[in-house]
Amino acid sequence: MFLRTGLVSFGLLLASRLLGLLRETAQAAALGTSGLADLAVLMLTLPDLLTGVLAAGALSYVLLPLWARQPPALQAATQSRLGRILLATGLLVGAGLVAAPELIVGLLAPGLSAGARVSAQLALGWSALALPLALLAALWTTRLQHRRDFTGMYGANLVVNAAVIGALGLVAASWAKLPVGPVVLLGLGLLLGGALRLVWLHWRLARTREPVAPDAAPAPNSAPTWPRPNVWLWALASAGLPLLLPLLGRSLASGGGEGALTTFNYAWKLVELPLVLAVQLVATLSFPALARVFAATPPLDAAASAAHREQQQAVLRQAFTLAWVLACAAAAALSAMSLPLAQLLYGWGRMTPEAVQQVAAWSRIGAWSLLPQALLAVLLTLMASTGRLRGAVHAYLGALAVLALLGWVAHQQGGLDGRVVMWGINAALTLAAGLLWWRERGFLQGVLRGRDTAVPALAAALLAVACSQLPTPERLPGLGLALLIAAAVVALTLLVSPALRLAVRR
């Protein structure tokens, strides 16, 4: 069911992510790993990052189950009220960014050079202007997700990346005699992209209709109108805390000096590409189905109740299996071919060969974080659908504590290398996934079987080790070999996993 539903969505998401990678390539070519590059990474990523921490994931966790039980009129009222709250929140947080630039830079980018810190206040000002637009876009994107308009969801990011790439092109063009500096150019591109994204989302909302599911919808007078405060609190914490892990990792790596923040960012972008294209896509597509199947009242009849339980398990099994197999395939491909992939994306312009090799080394380690993140993505979706997000908060707090402790110990010993940070993130995510799986073990019993998980994991590890013994190929051959490695993991699992074959057929 997920594969057929997601074909168009995957195409648009792939285009969006490829354009996003082109944006990173343009940034690497224009700025390299300089102090200005660190500042650009901070400015351009901060609005969407803060949106993710403050709202984006929580909106899906709270609103999708709520809207599954509300009639369209109440859905519109909820959206309107929340839109005003988000705009006010964006303005308030943006004012804080402008008022305390030294504190923000010290926390998020301690390795910024003295020259870059001079421009930090201007850069954070542009981020503050873009933040309310990003928060409103997150709300409208969630409404499109409820309506299953994945074309509108993923198409929105294309305009943002296109605007930023245009600004980076102007910065990189040495012949361009412009009256403003690079920070202003990038800020204008960021603001223009945020405004165009809202235009796109508003157009898509006007074109789509609410999904019709009269059998699952309660009467209008019995539908809840607003989630309780504790529901919002746990959703915000469970959605925002996972984003703090790479943010904390980036900050820890930045302590290594000028350019370390940018290097970590490039390495993590290599990990994020398959994470979003494979793992999070499965979770996103499965969320409406999970929300509806768990929102429906279980039948009183024993036979019908058992069939309802089997339907829930079938949706879960497909989501878990598909996300896990795709994560294993991507981890094997990225771990084996990290250097040619890094050369293909970042080996241009002002990027030195040494910097590219460092990006490859860090991303090779970070690739294995995809496995626990696959479990976490579906686990969080399940817990959000059933209103039990408190356990996710505790698990991620433990993971953050582990990574922070690692950073403190390394700091006491004189510094923290980016490779150590990546291993720390892997350990922290594995801890969080293990804690949540243990918490949900009674409900998940029988959902996954060994051949659905052990076979792709073992195949990924063996292929990664075997390919590491071969000579490193050039850029394009390396890309082709990475695709073959990923395809081999999926194909082998298809031979032994009925759950994966069912997910693909449907």
C-alpha positions in Angstrom: 0.0 0.0 0.0 2.8 2.4 0.9 4.8 1.8 -2.3 1.9 2.5 -4.7 0.8 5.5 -2.8 4.2 6.9 -2.6 5.4 6.7 -6.2 4.5 10.3 -7.1 5.5 11.5 -3.6 8.9 9.8 -3.9 9.5 11.5 -7.2 8.8 14.9 -5.8 10.6 14.2 -2.6 13.6 13.0 -4.6 13.6 16.1 -6.8 13.3 18.3 -3.6 16.2 16.5 -1.9 18.4 16.5 -5.0 17.8 20.2 -5.3 18.7 20.5 -1.6 21.9 18.6 -2.3 22.6 20.9 -5.2 22.2 23.8 -2.7 24.8 22.2 -0.5 27.1 21.6 -3.5 26.7 25.3 -4.5 27.5 26.3 -1.0 30.6 24.1 -0.8 31.8 25.5 -4.1 31.2 29.1 -3.2 32.3 29.1 0.5 34.3 25.9 1.1 34.8 25.3 4.8 35.6 28.8 5.8 34.2 30.8 8.7 31.7 32.4 6.3 30.6 28.9 5.4 29.9 28.2 9.1 27.9 31.4 9.3 25.9 30.6 6.2 25.1 27.1 7.5 23.9 28.6 10.8 21.7 31.2 9.1 20.2 29.1 6.4 19.4 26.1 8.5 18.2 27.8 11.7 14.6 28.7 10.7 13.6 25.2 9.5 15.6 23.7 12.4 13.8 25.8 15.0 10.5 25.0 13.2 11.2 21.3 13.6 12.0 21.7 17.2 9.1 24.0 18.0 6.3 22.7 15.8 6.7 20.6 12.7 6.8 17.1 14.0 4.4 17.9 16.9 1.8 19.2 14.4 1.7 15.9 12.7 1.6 13.9 15.9 -1.3 16.0 17.4 -3.3 17.2 14.4 -3.4 14.1 12.2 -5.2 11.9 14.9 -7.3 14.9 15.8 -8.4 15.8 12.3 -9.2 12.1 11.7 -12.0 12.6 14.2 -13.1 16.1 13.3 -15.4 17.3 10.5 -14.0 19.9 8.0 -15.4 22.9 9.8 -13.7 22.1 13.0 -10.5 21.3 11.2 -10.5 24.7 9.6 -11.1 26.4 13.0 -8.3 24.5 14.6 -5.9 25.4 11.7 -6.9 29.1 11.9 -6.4 29.3 15.7 -3.1 27.5 15.6 -1.8 29.6 12.7 -2.1 32.8 14.8 -0.3 31.1 17.7 2.5 30.0 15.5 3.0 33.4 13.9 3.2 35.0 17.4 5.6 32.3 18.5 7.8 33.0 15.5 7.9 36.7 16.1 8.8 36.1 19.8 11.6 33.6 19.2 12.9 35.7 16.3 13.2 38.7 18.7 15.2 36.5 21.0 17.6 35.6 18.2 18.2 39.2 17.4 18.5 40.3 21.0 21.1 37.7 22.1 23.4 36.9 19.1 26.5 36.2 21.2 24.6 33.6 23.3 23.1 31.9 20.2 26.4 31.7 18.4 28.2 30.5 21.5 25.7 27.7 21.9 25.2 26.6 18.3 28.6 27.5 16.6 31.3 27.9 19.2 34.0 27.4 16.5 33.1 30.5 14.5 36.0 32.7 13.9 36.2 36.3 15.2 35.6 37.7 11.7 32.5 35.6 11.2 31.1 36.5 14.7 31.0 40.2 13.6 28.4 39.3 11.0 26.5 36.9 13.3 23.9 39.5 14.4 23.0 40.4 10.8 22.8 36.7 9.9 20.5 35.9 12.8 18.3 38.8 11.9 17.6 37.2 8.5 16.9 33.9 10.3 14.5 35.7 12.6 12.5 37.2 9.7 12.2 33.8 8.0 11.1 31.9 11.2 7.4 32.9 11.3 7.1 32.0 7.6 8.6 28.6 8.3 6.3 27.9 11.2 3.2 28.8 9.2 4.4 26.6 6.3 4.7 23.7 8.7 1.1 24.0 9.7 -0.1 24.2 6.1 2.1 21.2 5.2 0.5 19.2 8.0 -3.0 20.0 6.6 -1.8 18.7 3.2 -0.5 15.6 4.8 -3.9 15.0 6.4 -5.5 15.4 2.9 -2.8 13.0 1.5 -1.6 15.7 -0.9 2.0 14.5 -0.8 2.6 16.4 -4.1 1.9 19.7 -2.4 3.9 18.7 0.7 7.1 17.8 -1.1 6.8 20.4 -3.9 7.0 23.2 -1.4 10.7 22.7 -0.6 11.6 23.1 -4.3 11.0 26.8 -4.3 12.9 27.4 -1.1 16.0 25.6 -2.4 15.8 27.2 -5.8 15.8 30.7 -4.2 18.8 29.9 -1.9 20.7 28.3 -4.8 20.2 31.5 -6.8 21.6 33.6 -3.9 24.6 31.2 -3.6 25.2 31.6 -7.3 25.4 35.3 -6.9 27.8 35.0 -4.0 30.0 32.6 -6.0 30.1 34.8 -9.2 33.2 36.8 -8.8 32.2 39.0 -11.7 29.0 40.1 -9.9 29.5 43.7 -8.7 26.7 43.9 -6.2 26.2 46.7 -3.6 25.4 44.2 -0.8 27.5 41.6 1.0 27.1 37.8 0.9 25.2 37.6 4.2 22.6 40.0 2.8 22.3 38.1 -0.4 21.8 34.8 1.3 19.3 36.4 3.7 17.3 37.7 0.8 17.3 34.3 -0.9 16.2 32.7 2.4 13.3 35.2 2.9 12.2 34.9 -0.8 12.2 31.1 -0.6 10.0 31.2 2.5 7.5 33.5 1.0 7.3 31.5 -2.2 6.8 28.3 -0.2 3.7 29.8 1.5 2.3 30.8 -1.9 2.7 27.3 -3.2 1.1 25.7 -0.1 -1.8 28.2 -0.2 -2.5 27.2 -3.8 -2.4 23.5 -3.0 -4.8 23.9 -0.1 -7.2 25.7 -2.3 -7.1 22.8 -4.8 -7.5 19.8 -2.4 -10.5 18.5 -0.5 -10.8 16.7 2.8 -10.6 12.9 2.7 -14.0 11.2 2.9 -14.2 8.6 5.6 -17.8 8.7 7.0 -17.4 5.3 8.7 -14.6 6.5 10.9 -15.7 10.0 11.6 -17.8 10.8 14.8 -20.7 13.2 14.9 -19.7 16.8 14.7 -21.0 17.6 18.2 -18.8 14.9 19.7 -15.5 15.7 18.0 -12.8 17.3 20.1 -12.1 20.9 19.2 -8.7 21.4 20.7 -6.0 19.1 22.1 -5.3 19.2 25.8 -2.1 21.1 26.9 -0.4 17.9 28.0 -0.9 16.4 24.6 0.9 19.4 23.0 3.6 19.2 25.6 4.5 15.6 25.0 4.2 15.9 21.2 6.5 18.9 21.2 9.0 17.2 23.3 8.9 13.9 21.4 9.2 15.6 18.0 11.7 18.2 19.0 14.2 16.2 21.0 15.2 13.9 18.1 16.2 17.1 16.1 18.4 18.2 19.0 20.7 15.2 18.7 22.3 16.3 15.3 22.1 19.9 16.5 24.1 19.0 19.6 26.4 16.9 17.5 27.0 19.9 15.1 27.7 22.2 18.0 30.1 19.7 19.6 32.0 19.2 16.3 32.1 23.0 15.8 34.4 23.2 18.9 37.1 21.7 16.7 37.7 25.1 15.0 36.7 27.1 12.0 35.1 24.9 9.3 34.3 22.0 11.5 30.6 23.0 11.7 30.4 23.1 7.9 32.2 19.7 7.6 29.8 18.1 10.0 26.8 19.6 8.3 27.9 18.3 4.9 28.5 14.8 6.4 25.1 14.8 8.0 23.4 15.9 4.8 24.7 12.7 3.2 23.0 10.7 5.9 19.8 12.8 5.8 19.3 12.1 2.1 18.4 8.4 2.4 16.8 9.1 5.8 14.3 11.4 4.3 13.9 9.7 1.0 13.4 6.2 2.5 12.8 6.0 6.2 10.8 9.2 6.9 8.9 8.8 3.6 7.6 5.5 4.8 6.7 6.9 8.2 5.0 9.9 6.6 2.9 7.8 4.2 2.0 5.4 7.0 0.9 8.0 9.5 -2.6 8.7 8.0 -3.3 5.0 7.8 -2.1 4.4 11.3 -4.0 7.3 12.7 -7.3 6.1 11.1 -6.9 2.4 12.0 -6.1 3.3 15.6 -8.8 6.1 15.8 -11.5 3.6 14.9 -13.3 2.0 17.9 -12.5 -1.7 18.2 -15.5 -3.9 17.6 -17.1 -5.6 20.6 -17.5 -8.9 18.7 -14.5 -11.2 19.4 -14.0 -12.3 15.8 -14.3 -8.7 14.5 -12.0 -7.4 17.2 -9.4 -10.0 16.3 -9.7 -9.0 12.6 -9.3 -5.3 13.7 -6.1 -6.2 15.6 -4.7 -8.1 12.6 -5.4 -5.0 10.4 -3.4 -2.8 12.8 -0.5 -5.3 12.9 -0.5 -5.6 9.1 -0.1 -1.8 8.7 2.6 -1.8 11.3 4.5 -4.7 9.8 4.6 -3.2 6.4 5.8 0.2 7.8 8.5 -1.4 10.0 9.8 -3.8 7.4 10.0 -1.3 4.5 11.6 1.4 6.7 14.2 -1.1 8.1 15.1 -2.7 4.8 15.5 0.7 3.0 17.7 1.9 6.0 19.9 -1.1 5.7 20.3 -0.7 2.0 21.1 3.0 2.3 23.6 2.4 5.2 25.5 -0.2 3.2 25.7 2.0 0.1 26.8 5.1 1.9 29.3 3.4 4.2 30.9 1.6 1.2 30.9 4.5 -1.2 31.2 7.6 1.1 34.3 9.0 -0.6 33.1 9.0 -4.2 29.7 10.3 -3.1 31.3 13.1 -1.1 33.6 14.0 -4.1 30.5 14.0 -6.4 28.6 16.4 -4.1 31.3 18.5 -2.5 34.5 18.2 -4.4 34.1 21.4 -6.3 35.2 25.0 -6.2 36.8 26.0 -2.9 36.5 22.6 -1.2 39.9 21.1 -0.7 40.5 17.3 -1.2 41.4 17.1 2.5 38.0 18.6 3.5 36.1 16.2 1.2 37.9 13.2 2.7 37.0 14.4 6.2 33.3 14.7 5.1 33.5 11.1 3.7 35.0 9.7 6.9 32.4 11.3 9.1 29.5 10.3 6.9 30.7 6.7 6.7 30.2 6.4 10.5 27.0 8.4 10.5 25.4 6.1 7.9 24.8 3.4 10.5 22.6 5.7 12.4 19.9 5.0 9.7 19.1 1.7 11.3 18.0 2.9 14.7 16.4 5.9 13.0 14.2 3.6 10.9 12.8 1.9 14.1 12.4 5.3 15.8 10.5 6.8 12.9 7.8 4.1 12.9 7.8 3.8 16.7 7.1 7.5 17.1 4.4 7.3 14.4 2.7 4.4 16.3 3.0 6.2 19.7 1.6 9.4 18.2 -1.3 7.5 16.7 -2.2 6.0 20.0 -1.5 9.1 22.2 1.4 7.6 24.1 4.3 10.0 23.4 5.6 10.3 27.0 7.8 7.3 26.7 9.5 8.8 23.6 10.4 11.9 25.5 12.1 9.9 28.2 14.0 7.9 25.7 15.3 10.9 23.8 16.2 12.7 27.0 18.4 9.7 27.8 20.0 9.8 24.4 20.7 13.5 24.7 22.3 12.9 28.1 24.6 10.2 26.6 25.7 12.5 23.8 26.2 15.5 26.1 28.2 13.4 28.6 30.4 12.2 25.7 31.0 15.8 24.7 31.9 16.8 28.3 34.4 13.9 28.7 36.0 14.7 25.4 36.2 18.4 26.2 38.0 17.5 29.5 40.5 15.6 27.4 41.3 18.4 25.1 38.8 18.3 22.2 36.2 16.3 20.3 36.7 14.9 16.8 33.8 14.7 14.4 34.2 11.0 14.0 33.7 10.6 17.8 30.6 12.8 17.6 29.2 10.6 14.9 29.8 7.4 16.9 28.1 9.2 19.9 25.0 10.0 17.8 24.9 6.3 16.7 25.0 5.2 20.3 22.5 7.7 21.5 20.0 6.8 18.7 20.5 3.1 19.4 19.8 3.6 23.1 16.6 5.6 22.3 15.3 2.9 19.8 16.1 0.1 22.3 14.2 1.9 25.1 11.1 2.5 23.0 11.1 -1.0 21.6 11.3 -2.4 25.1 8.5 -0.1 26.2 6.2 -1.2 23.3 7.3 -4.9 23.4 3.9 -6.2 24.4 2.1 -4.4 21.6 4.8 -5.1 19.0 5.1 -8.8 19.7 4.7 -10.7 16.5 4.9 -7.6 14.3 8.4 -8.3 13.1 10.2 -11.5 12.4 13.9 -12.3 12.2 14.0 -12.7 8.4 12.5 -9.3 8.0 15.3 -7.6 10.0 18.3 -9.9 10.4 18.8 -10.7 6.7 19.0 -7.1 5.4 21.2 -6.0 8.4 23.6 -8.9 7.8 23.7 -8.3 4.1 24.4 -4.6 4.6 27.2 -5.2 6.9 28.9 -7.8 4.7 28.6 -5.7 1.6 30.0 -2.7 3.3 33.0 -4.6 4.6 33.6 -6.3 1.3 33.5 -3.1 -0.7 35.8 -1.4 1.7 38.6 -3.8 0.6 38.2 -2.7 -3.1 40.0 0.3 -4.7 38.0 3.5 -4.4 36.1 4.2 -7.7 35.7 7.6 -9.3 32.7 9.8 -8.7 30.1 8.5 -11.2 31.1 4.8 -11.0 31.0 5.1 -7.2 27.4 6.4 -7.4 26.5 3.5 -9.7 28.1 1.0 -7.3 26.3 2.6 -4.4 22.9 2.1 -6.1 23.9 -1.5 -6.9 24.8 -2.2 -3.3 21.5 -0.8 -2.1 19.5 -2.8 -4.7 21.3 -6.0 -3.7 20.2 -5.6 -0.1 16.6 -5.0 -1.1 16.6 -7.8 -3.6 18.0 -10.3 -1.2 15.5 -9.4 1.5 12.7 -9.7 -1.1 13.6 -13.4 -1.5 13.2 -14.2 2.1 10.7 -11.7 3.6 7.0 -12.2 2.8 6.3 -8.9 4.7 8.5 -6.9 2.3 6.9 -8.6 -0.7 3.5 -7.8 0.5 4.4 -4.1 1.1 5.8 -3.9 -2.4 2.8 -5.5 -4.1 0.3 -3.3 -2.3 
